[in-house]
Structures are given as C-alpha cells and as structure tokens.
Amino acid sequence: MAETAILRQRTHPEPSAPPGKGGLLAGLLRTARPRQWVKNVLVVAAPAAAGQLFSRHALLQLALVFALFTACAAAVYLVNDARDAEADRAHPTKRHRPVAAGQVPVPLAYAVGGGLALLAPAAAAWLCSPAVAALLTAYLAMQLAYCVSLKHVLVVDLAVVTTGFLMRAMIGGLALGIPLSRWFLITTGFGALFMVSAKRYSEAVQMAGKAGATRALLTEYTTGYLRFVWQLAAGAAVLGYCLWAMEEGGVPHTSVLPWRQLSMVAFILAILRYAVFADRGTAGEPEDVVLRDRALALIGLVWVAMYGLAVANW
C-alpha cells in the first residue's frame, strides 16, 4: 500500500503544490488585469477627435502613452489586490485573484506595484513631456489614495473612478499638444460617470442581501440614488455630445453628408442600449458590456465610422 501511494505521488503530483516561476509571472500578469487594458485605448480619444491620429509621430507617442498608462494602472491593481487580499478571500469571485489565492505573495505585489509607480512617471518625463508625467503622477496619487481610503467615502469614490477615465482621455491630447475642447471634456466626463455609476448600481443590485461583499460602501448607497446618478449622467453626456456635434459640425458643401451631426444618432443609440444593461443591473465592466453585446458593438463601430468621416471631412 505504501509503495502504491509513493508511486501515485510521483506520477500524479498534488495540485496544491506552490506555483513555480511561470505560475508567479502568470499571476502577476493576471493581477495587472490585461482585459482592462482596453480602457487605456481612450488615450487616442483627443487626437482622434482633433483629426491628428495618423502621423508617425502621433502613433509612436500614443503607443508610448498607452504603455505608460497601462503600467500605472497595473501598479494600482497590484497595490489594491495586496491591500484587499484578506477581504477578497471572502468574496465568491475575487477569492480566485492571484494575490488572494496565494499565487502572488502580498509583499511581492507591493514591490512590483511600487516599482511600476515610480518608473512610469519617470519614463514619461524623459520620453514624453512634463505635462504627461504630471498627469500620470496625479493619476497614481489619486488612485492609491482611493485604494487606501477614498473608496470608502460616499460620492467621492464615484468621482475618483470617473476622473480616472477622464485622465485617460486627456493624456493623448497632452502628449501631442492638442487643445482639449470643453465639449470633449464634458461629454467624456459624464459618459464615464454614466458607466461607473451603472456598474455600481449593478453591483448593488447583485450583492443585495448577500454576505461577503468586499465593497462595503455599496451598503451605504441606495439603488435609487445610483439609478438617479447614471440617469443624470447619461442625459448630460447626450446633451454635451449633441451641443459639441452641432457647434463643430462638418461643412455641408464640402462633405458628402453632415457626418458629425448624424453621429448623434449612433451616440444616443449607444447610450440607450447601454442603459438597458444598467436598468437590468447587469452593467459590469464597460469593456465586458460592449464586447458581449453584438448590437452595442455594432452601434459603436457605426459611430466610429461616422465620426471618422466627419474628421476626414469626406
């Protein structure tokens, strides 16, 4: 019997053995949230809106800014998961995160996150501009403060996450020296608040009456208040975009069609379609909502095409 057990142990090692180097690196990568890197594509928003996207200099700068912002976001995720490891172990889904599961040691998560937080702004100051470095530093300070305390403050938590999206949209313009339109900032800011508050509303609906919620602040928000916020933000985003499109529309006698004004239809449809998931309480991560729903993805592509034609003045 003992010989059989030894043979079985040699041929079928225990699955609970600690991960090797490959497992550790894979855990660090998972903690950096590769699926959420798509949010950083917002760095192209301001250059695209200004029609300054396709020069070689612009593409190189935007690729660099994308990488630096991704490094900053990864630093925040690593520190956040290290701080929340104990609480995440009580969550039905988050307990599988590498830090909470023990695949990535907490001190290592802190060390890698801190290293990225120091290197990214320094690289931005050297390779981009002081303005880009300053914005990345402000983003890191704000997000780390969020991890420590601000995520427990009513309304401020919504403002911090929304500002993070707005910073992503602003940094591309700063890197290329493009003036940022007030309508661009209003539309982007309220659009981000709409998605953030819709996500919070969905979390509140899904976690109602359940134990093990890691976001204790959800118990202090009412679903009615969060619904009010995403509805208000959706209306403000639509109004801001419509005023932007009407004020800075294409020139009818040089364009085939007034594409910028027509893009209002696609933008409003996208907001209305996204609001369906918000109303159901199923609006999770924005990238997941867009990628899972074919109709919403198609509307988004139509909007991109229309706005691209407007910028090109075709």
DATA-V755701 format. One record per residue. N is the residue number from 0. RES is the residue in three letters. PHI is phi in degrees with one decimal (999 if undefined). OMEGA is omega in degrees with one decimal (none if undefined). Layout:
n=N res=RES phi=PHI omega=OMEGA
n=N res=RES phi=PHI omega=OMEGA
This chain:
n=0 res=MET phi=999 omega=180.0
n=1 res=ALA phi=-64.9 omega=179.2
n=2 res=GLU phi=-64.8 omega=178.6
n=3 res=THR phi=-62.8 omega=179.6
n=4 res=ALA phi=-65.1 omega=179.2
n=5 res=ILE phi=-64.3 omega=179.4
n=6 res=LEU phi=-62.3 omega=179.4
n=7 res=ARG phi=-64.7 omega=179.5
n=8 res=GLN phi=-66.8 omega=180.0
n=9 res=ARG phi=-72.5 omega=-176.5
n=10 res=THR phi=-85.4 omega=-178.5
n=11 res=HIS phi=-131.0 omega=-178.0
n=12 res=PRO phi=-62.9 omega=-178.7
n=13 res=GLU phi=-63.4 omega=179.9
n=14 res=PRO phi=-68.9 omega=-176.5
n=15 res=SER phi=-87.7 omega=179.9
n=16 res=ALA phi=-63.0 omega=-178.1
n=17 res=PRO phi=-63.5 omega=-176.8
n=18 res=PRO phi=-66.5 omega=176.5
n=19 res=GLY phi=-83.4 omega=-176.4
n=20 res=LYS phi=-61.3 omega=179.0
n=21 res=GLY phi=-62.9 omega=178.3
n=22 res=GLY phi=-64.3 omega=179.4
n=23 res=LEU phi=-67.2 omega=178.8
n=24 res=LEU phi=-64.0 omega=177.8
n=25 res=ALA phi=-63.8 omega=177.8
n=26 res=GLY phi=-65.5 omega=176.6
n=27 res=LEU phi=-62.3 omega=179.1
n=28 res=LEU phi=-64.6 omega=178.6
n=29 res=ARG phi=-63.0 omega=179.5
n=30 res=THR phi=-65.9 omega=177.7
n=31 res=ALA phi=-74.5 omega=175.2
n=32 res=ARG phi=57.7 omega=-179.6
n=33 res=PRO phi=-55.2 omega=-178.9
n=34 res=ARG phi=-65.3 omega=-178.7
n=35 res=GLN phi=-91.3 omega=176.8
n=36 res=TRP phi=-64.7 omega=179.5
n=37 res=VAL phi=-59.9 omega=177.6
n=38 res=LYS phi=-60.3 omega=-175.9
n=39 res=ASN phi=-74.3 omega=173.1
n=40 res=VAL phi=-63.1 omega=176.5
n=41 res=LEU phi=-59.7 omega=178.7
n=42 res=VAL phi=-62.5 omega=-179.8
n=43 res=VAL phi=-88.3 omega=-172.0
n=44 res=ALA phi=-60.4 omega=-177.6
n=45 res=ALA phi=-65.5 omega=176.4
n=46 res=PRO phi=-60.2 omega=178.9
n=47 res=ALA phi=-65.4 omega=179.7
n=48 res=ALA phi=-64.2 omega=-179.8
n=49 res=ALA phi=-90.9 omega=-179.8
n=50 res=GLY phi=70.7 omega=-178.8
n=51 res=GLN phi=-121.8 omega=-171.5
n=52 res=LEU phi=-103.3 omega=-164.3
n=53 res=PHE phi=-107.5 omega=171.7
n=54 res=SER phi=-79.0 omega=-178.3
n=55 res=ARG phi=-62.7 omega=179.3
n=56 res=HIS phi=-61.7 omega=-178.9
n=57 res=ALA phi=-63.7 omega=-178.4
n=58 res=LEU phi=-64.4 omega=179.0
n=59 res=LEU phi=-66.0 omega=179.7
n=60 res=GLN phi=-64.1 omega=-178.9
n=61 res=LEU phi=-69.5 omega=175.9
n=62 res=ALA phi=-62.8 omega=178.6
n=63 res=LEU phi=-65.9 omega=-179.9
n=64 res=VAL phi=-64.5 omega=176.6
n=65 res=PHE phi=-58.4 omega=-179.4
n=66 res=ALA phi=-63.5 omega=-178.7
n=67 res=LEU phi=-68.2 omega=179.3
n=68 res=PHE phi=-67.8 omega=176.8
n=69 res=THR phi=-63.1 omega=177.2
n=70 res=ALA phi=-62.6 omega=178.8
n=71 res=CYS phi=-64.7 omega=178.9
n=72 res=ALA phi=-63.3 omega=177.8
n=73 res=ALA phi=-61.9 omega=178.2
n=74 res=ALA phi=-59.9 omega=-179.9
n=75 res=VAL phi=-65.6 omega=179.8
n=76 res=TYR phi=-61.4 omega=-179.5
n=77 res=LEU phi=-63.7 omega=179.6
n=78 res=VAL phi=-65.7 omega=-179.6
n=79 res=ASN phi=-60.7 omega=-178.6
n=80 res=ASP phi=-68.4 omega=176.4
n=81 res=ALA phi=-65.4 omega=179.9
n=82 res=ARG phi=-68.5 omega=-173.9
n=83 res=ASP phi=-96.4 omega=-174.1
n=84 res=ALA phi=-55.5 omega=-177.9
n=85 res=GLU phi=-64.0 omega=-179.8
n=86 res=ALA phi=-65.5 omega=-179.4
n=87 res=ASP phi=-63.4 omega=-179.6
n=88 res=ARG phi=-65.8 omega=178.4
n=89 res=ALA phi=-92.2 omega=-177.3
n=90 res=HIS phi=-93.8 omega=-176.2
n=91 res=PRO phi=-62.5 omega=-179.4
n=92 res=THR phi=-107.2 omega=-175.0
n=93 res=LYS phi=-69.5 omega=177.9
n=94 res=ARG phi=-66.1 omega=178.2
n=95 res=HIS phi=-87.8 omega=176.8
n=96 res=ARG phi=-62.2 omega=-173.7
n=97 res=PRO phi=-54.8 omega=-179.1
n=98 res=VAL phi=-70.4 omega=179.4
n=99 res=ALA phi=-64.4 omega=-178.6
n=100 res=ALA phi=-80.3 omega=179.5
n=101 res=GLY phi=89.2 omega=178.6
n=102 res=GLN phi=-69.8 omega=176.4
n=103 res=VAL phi=-115.7 omega=179.1
n=104 res=PRO phi=-62.1 omega=-179.4
n=105 res=VAL phi=-58.2 omega=179.0
n=106 res=PRO phi=-61.4 omega=179.1
n=107 res=LEU phi=-67.9 omega=177.9
n=108 res=ALA phi=-61.1 omega=177.0
n=109 res=TYR phi=-62.9 omega=-176.5
n=110 res=ALA phi=-65.7 omega=-179.3
n=111 res=VAL phi=-67.1 omega=178.1
n=112 res=GLY phi=-62.0 omega=178.2
n=113 res=GLY phi=-64.5 omega=178.2
n=114 res=GLY phi=-63.0 omega=177.9
n=115 res=LEU phi=-64.1 omega=-179.4
n=116 res=ALA phi=-64.8 omega=178.3
n=117 res=LEU phi=-84.5 omega=-173.6
n=118 res=LEU phi=-74.3 omega=-173.9
n=119 res=ALA phi=-62.0 omega=178.0
n=120 res=PRO phi=-63.1 omega=178.6
n=121 res=ALA phi=-63.6 omega=177.6
n=122 res=ALA phi=-65.4 omega=178.5
n=123 res=ALA phi=-65.3 omega=178.9
n=124 res=ALA phi=-64.5 omega=-178.4
n=125 res=TRP phi=-82.8 omega=-172.1
n=126 res=LEU phi=-100.1 omega=-176.9
n=127 res=CYS phi=-116.5 omega=-178.2
n=128 res=SER phi=-154.1 omega=176.8
n=129 res=PRO phi=-59.2 omega=-179.8
n=130 res=ALA phi=-64.6 omega=178.7
n=131 res=VAL phi=-65.5 omega=178.7
n=132 res=ALA phi=-61.8 omega=-179.5
n=133 res=ALA phi=-65.9 omega=-179.8
n=134 res=LEU phi=-66.8 omega=177.9
n=135 res=LEU phi=-63.6 omega=177.9
n=136 res=THR phi=-63.8 omega=177.9
n=137 res=ALA phi=-64.2 omega=178.1
n=138 res=TYR phi=-61.3 omega=-179.9
n=139 res=LEU phi=-62.7 omega=-179.6
n=140 res=ALA phi=-60.7 omega=-178.4
n=141 res=MET phi=-66.4 omega=-177.3
n=142 res=GLN phi=-70.4 omega=177.2
n=143 res=LEU phi=-68.7 omega=174.0
n=144 res=ALA phi=-63.8 omega=175.9
n=145 res=TYR phi=-62.7 omega=179.6
n=146 res=CYS phi=-61.2 omega=-175.1
n=147 res=VAL phi=-78.3 omega=-172.7
n=148 res=SER phi=-145.4 omega=-170.4
n=149 res=LEU phi=-65.9 omega=179.6
n=150 res=LYS phi=-71.0 omega=177.9
n=151 res=HIS phi=-101.8 omega=-177.8
n=152 res=VAL phi=-107.5 omega=-179.6
n=153 res=LEU phi=-55.4 omega=176.9
n=154 res=VAL phi=71.4 omega=179.2
n=155 res=VAL phi=-60.3 omega=179.6
n=156 res=ASP phi=-62.1 omega=177.0
n=157 res=LEU phi=-64.9 omega=-178.5
n=158 res=ALA phi=-65.0 omega=-178.0
n=159 res=VAL phi=-66.6 omega=-179.3
n=160 res=VAL phi=-64.8 omega=177.6
n=161 res=THR phi=-62.4 omega=179.4
n=162 res=THR phi=-63.3 omega=176.4
n=163 res=GLY phi=-60.3 omega=175.9
n=164 res=PHE phi=-64.2 omega=-178.4
n=165 res=LEU phi=-63.8 omega=177.7
n=166 res=MET phi=-63.5 omega=176.3
n=167 res=ARG phi=-58.9 omega=-178.9
n=168 res=ALA phi=-70.8 omega=-177.3
n=169 res=MET phi=-82.0 omega=-166.8
n=170 res=ILE phi=-67.0 omega=177.3
n=171 res=GLY phi=-63.7 omega=177.0
n=172 res=GLY phi=-65.4 omega=178.2
n=173 res=LEU phi=-65.0 omega=-178.3
n=174 res=ALA phi=-63.9 omega=-177.3
n=175 res=LEU phi=-103.6 omega=179.1
n=176 res=GLY phi=69.4 omega=-179.0
n=177 res=ILE phi=-94.4 omega=176.3
n=178 res=PRO phi=-62.1 omega=-177.3
n=179 res=LEU phi=-96.3 omega=179.7
n=180 res=SER phi=-65.7 omega=178.2
n=181 res=ARG phi=-64.3 omega=179.3
n=182 res=TRP phi=-70.4 omega=175.5
n=183 res=PHE phi=-60.6 omega=-178.9
n=184 res=LEU phi=-67.5 omega=180.0
n=185 res=ILE phi=-64.9 omega=-178.4
n=186 res=THR phi=-64.2 omega=-179.4
n=187 res=THR phi=-65.6 omega=-178.6
n=188 res=GLY phi=-63.5 omega=-179.1
n=189 res=PHE phi=-73.5 omega=174.3
n=190 res=GLY phi=-62.9 omega=177.9
n=191 res=ALA phi=-66.1 omega=178.7
n=192 res=LEU phi=-62.0 omega=177.4
n=193 res=PHE phi=-59.2 omega=-178.3
n=194 res=MET phi=-69.0 omega=-179.1
n=195 res=VAL phi=-66.7 omega=-178.8
n=196 res=SER phi=-69.7 omega=175.0
n=197 res=ALA phi=-64.6 omega=177.2
n=198 res=LYS phi=-65.2 omega=177.8
n=199 res=ARG phi=-61.4 omega=179.0
n=200 res=TYR phi=-60.8 omega=-179.9
n=201 res=SER phi=-64.1 omega=177.6
n=202 res=GLU phi=-62.3 omega=-179.0
n=203 res=ALA phi=-64.7 omega=179.2
n=204 res=VAL phi=-66.4 omega=-175.4
n=205 res=GLN phi=-72.4 omega=-177.1
n=206 res=MET phi=-93.2 omega=-178.5
n=207 res=ALA phi=-61.0 omega=177.6
n=208 res=GLY phi=78.1 omega=-179.2
n=209 res=LYS phi=-106.4 omega=176.4
n=210 res=ALA phi=-88.6 omega=174.8
n=211 res=GLY phi=90.4 omega=177.4
n=212 res=ALA phi=-72.2 omega=179.8
n=213 res=THR phi=-87.4 omega=179.4
n=214 res=ARG phi=-98.3 omega=-174.7
n=215 res=ALA phi=-60.1 omega=-177.0
n=216 res=LEU phi=-62.6 omega=-179.8
n=217 res=LEU phi=-60.9 omega=179.3
n=218 res=THR phi=-72.9 omega=179.1
n=219 res=GLU phi=-91.4 omega=173.3
n=220 res=TYR phi=-82.1 omega=168.6
n=221 res=THR phi=-97.0 omega=178.3
n=222 res=THR phi=-63.3 omega=178.0
n=223 res=GLY phi=-64.0 omega=178.9
n=224 res=TYR phi=-66.2 omega=-179.4
n=225 res=LEU phi=-64.1 omega=175.4
n=226 res=ARG phi=-64.0 omega=177.1
n=227 res=PHE phi=-58.7 omega=-177.4
n=228 res=VAL phi=-64.7 omega=-176.9
n=229 res=TRP phi=-70.6 omega=176.2
n=230 res=GLN phi=-69.9 omega=177.3
n=231 res=LEU phi=-60.7 omega=-178.0
n=232 res=ALA phi=-64.9 omega=178.7
n=233 res=ALA phi=-61.7 omega=179.0
n=234 res=GLY phi=-63.6 omega=179.7
n=235 res=ALA phi=-66.7 omega=179.0
n=236 res=ALA phi=-64.9 omega=178.8
n=237 res=VAL phi=-64.3 omega=180.0
n=238 res=LEU phi=-63.1 omega=179.5
n=239 res=GLY phi=-60.6 omega=-179.4
n=240 res=TYR phi=-66.8 omega=180.0
n=241 res=CYS phi=-63.3 omega=177.7
n=242 res=LEU phi=-65.0 omega=177.1
n=243 res=TRP phi=-62.2 omega=-177.7
n=244 res=ALA phi=-66.7 omega=-178.3
n=245 res=MET phi=-73.7 omega=-177.5
n=246 res=GLU phi=-76.0 omega=-175.5
n=247 res=GLU phi=-114.3 omega=-176.9
n=248 res=GLY phi=-68.4 omega=177.8
n=249 res=GLY phi=-67.0 omega=-178.6
n=250 res=VAL phi=-91.9 omega=-172.6
n=251 res=PRO phi=-56.4 omega=-173.6
n=252 res=HIS phi=-83.8 omega=173.6
n=253 res=THR phi=-115.2 omega=176.7
n=254 res=SER phi=-98.3 omega=176.1
n=255 res=VAL phi=-64.1 omega=178.9
n=256 res=LEU phi=-139.5 omega=176.1
n=257 res=PRO phi=-75.5 omega=-170.4
n=258 res=TRP phi=-61.9 omega=-176.5
n=259 res=ARG phi=-65.5 omega=177.2
n=260 res=GLN phi=-66.1 omega=178.9
n=261 res=LEU phi=-65.4 omega=-179.9
n=262 res=SER phi=-65.7 omega=175.9
n=263 res=MET phi=-59.5 omega=-178.9
n=264 res=VAL phi=-62.1 omega=179.9
n=265 res=ALA phi=-64.6 omega=-179.7
n=266 res=PHE phi=-63.4 omega=-179.6
n=267 res=ILE phi=-65.1 omega=177.2
n=268 res=LEU phi=-61.0 omega=178.8
n=269 res=ALA phi=-63.7 omega=178.2
n=270 res=ILE phi=-62.7 omega=-179.3
n=271 res=LEU phi=-65.1 omega=179.2
n=272 res=ARG phi=-67.2 omega=179.0
n=273 res=TYR phi=-64.3 omega=-179.4
n=274 res=ALA phi=-65.3 omega=176.0
n=275 res=VAL phi=-59.9 omega=-179.3
n=276 res=PHE phi=-71.2 omega=176.6
n=277 res=ALA phi=-62.2 omega=-178.5
n=278 res=ASP phi=-65.3 omega=178.9
n=279 res=ARG phi=-77.3 omega=-175.6
n=280 res=GLY phi=79.4 omega=-178.7
n=281 res=THR phi=-121.2 omega=179.6
n=282 res=ALA phi=-88.6 omega=179.3
n=283 res=GLY phi=-85.0 omega=176.9
n=284 res=GLU phi=-62.3 omega=-177.2
n=285 res=PRO phi=-54.9 omega=-179.0
n=286 res=GLU phi=-65.0 omega=178.5
n=287 res=ASP phi=-68.9 omega=179.5
n=288 res=VAL phi=-61.1 omega=-177.5
n=289 res=VAL phi=-67.4 omega=-175.4
n=290 res=LEU phi=-73.8 omega=-178.9
n=291 res=ARG phi=-81.1 omega=-174.8
n=292 res=ASP phi=-101.2 omega=-176.7
n=293 res=ARG phi=-64.7 omega=-179.6
n=294 res=ALA phi=-63.3 omega=179.6
n=295 res=LEU phi=-66.1 omega=177.8
n=296 res=ALA phi=-63.3 omega=179.2
n=297 res=LEU phi=-66.2 omega=177.5
n=298 res=ILE phi=-61.4 omega=178.1
n=299 res=GLY phi=-61.5 omega=178.4
n=300 res=LEU phi=-65.9 omega=177.3
n=301 res=VAL phi=-63.3 omega=178.3
n=302 res=TRP phi=-62.4 omega=178.9
n=303 res=VAL phi=-59.3 omega=-179.7
n=304 res=ALA phi=-63.5 omega=-179.5
n=305 res=MET phi=-63.7 omega=-178.2
n=306 res=TYR phi=-68.0 omega=176.4
n=307 res=GLY phi=-62.4 omega=177.3
n=308 res=LEU phi=-65.1 omega=178.0
n=309 res=ALA phi=-66.5 omega=179.3
n=310 res=VAL phi=-64.6 omega=179.7
n=311 res=ALA phi=-75.0 omega=-179.0
n=312 res=ASN phi=56.7 omega=-176.9
n=313 res=TRP phi=-83.1 omega=none
